[in-house]
């Protein structure tokens, strides 16, 4: 077997180089070795591909190349052993179908107005003229939307605890490299809540117990009028016609909440940064939004072409996940002219694909117009992964992203506090803004105030109407 070229540096050292500066590392690897690169993890070759034709070969070849759930076992600690990432075959296909019901069609549209109202409510809490960090504010909105969409909770003690536990788990995932090294020195042992891994175990137990209690209580209620994911799973039947166990239902709830809260929150925060860093982008976007008139229908917002292009460009330059979930070669296969043997792991390098100069001229520049001038294939633009492991909430993430951005931009005059470029910080699958995007509200937009007055309305948020 002749593997694609790649560095001979030890795997652990490559990991440190990557975590310290992921984008510079990936740029350097691509520049030196091209668009198919081998990294050795012990005796296991891991082949990273950023060539669209190569990615297509991987996604469409489901005979020799398998998207095995076992390859995602590192995520099981947080998502549970029966989360959608850990499943295979017919079981995986069945559970994905169940989960995706809530992220499409009329159900998704019904929550649009509630997302806009919640965003306005949260933004009104910010003090005009006082700097704030956008990322945690946006993440609070997206987690609230996610928890409501998944389990129909938006207030009360249990909701607050679940939201705080999700946020705490994410915070641990975003620890500095030094803290992660110290954690490794402690080992994967429970040394009590004051040790890194012990505290992580404590948070996990708390979250799993709260979700288990919610599942048990909801199953006893058997409310057929609810349209959230939890209700779908409780009433569902598996591929053999049997009801899902409470443990399986609990595990399936976790990934959609993380995806809705974390991925969307990150994308929106980066969008606020780029929109307010580039005056021309902001002016074009405001002109498009203002043309909709007062109190526009959410579906009219979602259909706006320049807003869509801005969101796509945000996800191109900093995709919500840098890599696709791994695939395993199960029988000898040829990819991009290389014969790969069983045991080889294949990973799509999303970031480097999005940085290809032949697809995206001047790739470091933020240019939404490129998405108005050309339609890219799902192997050229793939911010949510692809194939059988594409993110189940991809459509909802864009839907949510557009509505939250439109509400903020239409209602408030904001500006960045710092003129320095925002640096990305890699954590898990996500690259979030390192400083969180520090902003300040200068005033409410005059246009927004006039629209509300002419419409004769005083908005009182009715959170996520139509979602229960």
N, C-alpha and C positions, 0 to 999 in steps of 0.2 A: 504493500500500500504506500503510495507516494502522497503524503499529506501536503496541503497548502503551506506556504512559508509562514514563519512566525518567530517571535523572540525566544531565546534560550534562557531567559531570566527565570529563576524559581517562581513558582506560582504564588507563593505567599508574598514575595516582594512585588510582583506585578499588582497584586491586590492592594498593597499599601500605596503604590504609585497611582493607581486608579482612584482610590478614595480621596487622596490628597488633592487631586485636580483632574476629575474625570474627563472633561471635555478636551483639555490639552493632551491628556494621555491618549484618548481615542483618535484625535487628529494626528498625533505623531505616529501611532500604529498604522493608521490608514495610509498616511503619506509614505511610510517606509515599505509596507508589505502589500498594499493594494486592498481590493475589496473582498478578499477571502483570506482569512488569517487563522492560523492554528495556535492555540494556547494549550500547553500540556499541564494537566492536573494529575501529578503522579504519572501513571501509565495511561491515563485516559485522555485522548485528544478531544479538545473542545474547539469546534470550527465556527468562527464568527463570519457572517456573510452580510455585506452591505450592497451587493449588486442586485438590482430588482429582478433580473432574470433568474438569478440563483435563489432568491427568496421565493419566487414563484415555484421553482422546482421543489423546494422544501415543503411549502404549504400544500401543493396539489398532489404530491406523491404520498399517499396515505397507506401504501402497501409495504414499501421498504422502510419508510420513515414514520415513526409513531410518536404522537404527543402524549407520552406516558405521564400519568399523574404522579408516579413515584419520583419523577425528576423535580417536582415542586414540594418535596417533603419538608424542606426548610421553612416553608410558610405554614405548615400544619400546626406549629406551636401556637400561632396566633389565630389561624382560621379554623382549626379543628381537623380531625382526621377524615371527616366526611364532607369537607368543604368542596366546592365545585372544582377547585384547582387540583385536588387530589384524586379525582374520579377519572375513570376510563370508559371507553366503549359505549355501549347502549345506556349504561347508568349515567355517564357523563352527559350524553345527548339528551336523555330524559330530564335531568335536573336543570340543564341550561334552558330547555324549553319552558319549564315551570317558572324559572326566575325571570326570563325575558318578557313574560306576559305584562309585567308592571312597567316596563320601560318602552312600550310602544303604543301607538294608536290613541284612542280616546282617553285612556287612563292618564297617559302622559300629558295630553293637552289639558285635561281637567285641572291639573295642579299649576298651570302657568300663571294665572292671576295671583295665586297664593304666594308663589316665589317672588313676584314683583313686590307685593305688599310687605312680605317679610323683610326683603332687602331694604325697602324704604324705612321700615320700623327700626332696623338695626343701624342704618346710617344716621337716622335722626338722633341717635344716642350720642353721636360724636359731637364734640364741642367745636363750633366754628372758630377757626384761628388757632386751635390747639393741635399740635402734631399727634398722629396716631400711627400705629403699625397696621397696615392693611391686611396682611396675611391672616392673623388670628381672627380678625373681624369677619373676613370672608369665609374662613374655615368654620366659624361658628354658624354662619348661615347655611353652608353646604351640609354640615353634619346634621343640622336641624331638619333640613329637607330630606336627607338620606334616611335618618331614623324614622321620620314620619312616613316616608314612602315604603320603607321595609316593614315596620312593625306598628305603624299608626300611633306612635307616642310623640307628643310635642310639649308636654308640660307634666309637672309632678315630680315627686322625689325619685322614682325609678328612672324616669327620663333623664333627669339631671345626672344621676349616678352613671347611667350607661354612656351618656355623652362625655362626661369627664373621664371615664375609663378609656374610651376610644382615644381621646386626646392625649391622655397620659401614655398610652402604649405607643402612639406616634412620636411623642416627645422622646421616649427612650430610644426609638428607632433612629432618631436624628441626633444622637449623641455625637460628640466630637470623636475624632479618630483616637485620641489619647484615652478617652474614657472607654472606648471599645476594646483597646488593647488591655487596659486594666481588667476589664470584665473577662477577657480571655484568660488572664492570669489566675483569676479566681476559679475558673473552670465552670462547667455546666452543673453546678451543685447548688442546692438550696441551703444557704447559710443564714437564712432568716431575712426579714424585710430590709435589713440594712446592707445586705450584699446585693450587687447588681442583678444577678440572676434570681436571687431569692425574691427581690422586689418585683421583678418581671413575673415570676410565678404567682405572686400574691395578686397582682393586677389581673392576670389571666383567670385565676380562680374566681375572683369577684365578678368579672364580666360574664364568664360562662354561667355562673350561678344565677345572676340576674336575668340573663337571656333564657335560661332553662325554666325559671319561674314564670316568665312571661309566656313561654310556649305552653306550659302545663295549664295555666289559667285560661288562656285563649282556647285551648282544645276543649276544655270543659264548657266554655260559653258557646262554642260552635255557632258564631254569628255569620250567617250567609250573606249579609248585606255589605260586609267589609270587602275592600278591593286592594288591600295591601299584600305584600309578598308573603308575610307570615300566614295570612288567611289562605292564600293559594296553596301553600305547602301543607297546611293542616288538612285541607280538603282533598289534596291530590292523592293519586295512586301511582305506585312505581311501575316499572316495566313488567312486573309479574301480577299487577292488580292489587297489591297490598298497600296499606297506608304507610307513610314514612314514620319512623320512630321519632320520639321527641329529641333525642340526641342528634339525629341526622338533620332535622328541621333547624335546630339551634345552630349547627355548624354552617348550614347553607345561608344563614342570615348575615354572617359576619363579613364576607367579601363584598357584597353589594353596598353595605354601609361604608366600609373603608373606601371603596371605589368612588361612591358619590361624594363623600366628604373630603377625602384627601386629594384625589386626582383633579376634581373640579375646582377645589379651593386653590390648588397650586396654579392651574391654568388661568384662572381669573386674576390672581395676584400678579402673574407675569404680564397679563394683558393690560392691567392698570399701569404697570411700569412702562411698557412700550408706548401705550397711547399717550401718556403724559410726558414721555421723553421726546416724542416726535410730534411737533405741533401740526404738521400737515396731515398726519394720520388722524389726530383728534378732530381737526376741523372738518375733514371729509365725513367722519363718523357722526359728528353732531349734526351736520347738514342732513344726512340720510335719516337720522332719528327724528329730527324736528319736522321733516316732511310728513311723518305719520300723523301729526296733529295730536290733540289732547287725549290722554287715556287710551292709547292704542291697544288693539287686541294682541295678546301675546303671540299668536300664530303669525301675525303680520310682522312682528319684531323678528321672529325666528327666520322668516323668509328673506330678510334684508341681505342683498348680495355683498355689500362692503363689510358689514358686521361679520358675515360668515367668513369672508376673506381674512379679516383681522384675526378671528379666532383660529382659523387654520394656520395662519402664519405663526401665531403664538405656539401652537402645538407642533409646528415644524421645527422651529428654532430651539425649543425646549420641550420635547415630547413628554407626555405624562409617564411613559416608561421608556428607558433607554434601549431596552432589548426586548425581543419577543420571549415568550416562555420556551424553554428548551425542548428539542425533539431528539429522539434516539434512533440511530440507524440500526435496524433489526436484521437486515440482510444486505449484502454488498450492493452499493448503488453509486452511480456516477453523478456528481454535482459539479458544474462548471469545469468539466474536463478532468476532475480528480476522482479516482476510484476510492470510495470510503467503505471501510469494513464495519461489521457489526460492533457495537459498543461505542462508536463515535457519537459525540453529542453535537447537535447543530443548533445555533442560536442566530436569529436575525438581529443585526446591529442597526436598530432603528435610527439612532442619532446620526451615525455616519452615512446612512442612506439619505437622510434629510440634509446632509451637508455636501452632497455630490454637486460639483460645479456644472456637470453636464445636464443635470436636472434643474438645479436652482442656482443660476448665475449670482455671484456675490452672496454666497450662502450666509455669511455672518451679518449681513444687513437685513433689517426688518422691512420687508417689502410685501404688503398684503396684495398688491396688484398682480403678483405672479399667479394668484389663485383665481383672478378674474380673466386672465389671459390664456390659461391652460387648465385642462382637467387632468389630474394625475391618477394613475392606476393605483389599486390597493396594495401594490408591491413597491410603489414609488413614494407614496404618502401613507404611512401606517402608524399614527400616533398611539393607537390603542391596541397594537399588535395585529395579528391576522390569523386566518385559517380557523381551525376548530377551537383555538384558545383565545380568539379575539375577545376583548373586554365586553361582558354582557351589558354593561351600562354605557357603552360608547355614545349611542344616540341621545340618551338622557343627559350625559355629561355636556354635550354641545348645546342641547336645549337649555339646560340650567345656566351654562356659561353665558349664553347670549342674553337671556332675560336679566340676569343679575348685572351684567355690564351695562345693558341698555338703561336699566333703572338708575344706576349710579350716575352714569354720564348725563342722562337727561335731567336729573334733579339737582346736581351739585357741581360747583366749580371747585375742582381739586388741583393740587400741584404737588410735585415731588419735593420733599424737604431737602434732599441732597442732590447735587449735580453729578456726583460720582456714579459710574456705571454699577448696576446691581450685579453681584456675582452669584452664580448658582451654587447650591449646596446639595450634594448627593446624599440621599438617605433611602435605603431599601431599593425600591424601584423608581422613586420620585426624585426629581431635581427641583428643589424649592428655592425661592429667593433667600440668600444668606441673611440679609438684614430684615426680611419680611416686608419690604417696600414701605418706607416711611413717607407718609403723606400728610397733607393738611387741607381741610375744607376752608376755602376762602369765603364762600357764600352759597346760598341756594341760587340756582340758575333762574334768571328773570323769566325766561321762556317757560320753565316748568311751573313757576308760581302763577303766571298768567293763564296757563292752560288749566290748572286746577280751579282757578277762580271762574274762568269762562264756562267750565263744565259744571259749576255750581256744586262741587263736591268737597267734602272733608273726609279723607280716607281713614278709616279705622281698620287696621289689618285683620282680616279674617283668615287666619293661617291655613293655607293649602286647602281651600274649599274644594269639594268634589273628590278628595282623595280617600275619604273614609267610606 
